[in-house]
Amino acid sequence: MKTFHLTSLSFVGYIEFEFNNYGLLDRYEIHADLSEKQQIYVLKHLPREILELDRFRSETATVTEINLDVTFDMFWNRYDEKIRSSKKKAMAKWNKMSQSERLRAFRFITKYESNMLPGTAKKYAETYLNAELWAN
């Protein structure tokens, strides 16, 4: 997997593109405040292949490859449920996951936490990993 961020002087934030090992677009996310015109442009010119990213490069726009190797320690510290979770079990599951799954699991933590009902306890880290909520 390769991940790229598109940034520009014409908007705040970034657009993330993720390509699979064949160079085909696997996922994109908009983390920017785009005007309606900008949104339409991005959707019309969505790069289906990694080589098509060049069409976004200009004097005001930059495409940067992002190295997102997420370590277990990064996950463990970000998930932050150390008292009730088993680090050993969570690490065993983590080591069986692909780099792509690790990245998606790591990124999904924020969404998972924001969707928790008040008063609900966070899943154990190993349960979170085993449940693969990010794949739904």
Secondary structure, DSSP 8 states (H G I E B T S, - for coil): -EEEEEEETTSEEEEEEEE-TTSBEEEEEEEEE--HHHHHHHHHT--SBGGGGGGG-SSSEEEEEE-----HHHHHHHH--TTTS-HHHHHHHHHHS-HHHHHHHHHHHHHHHHTS-TT-----HHHHHHHTGGG-
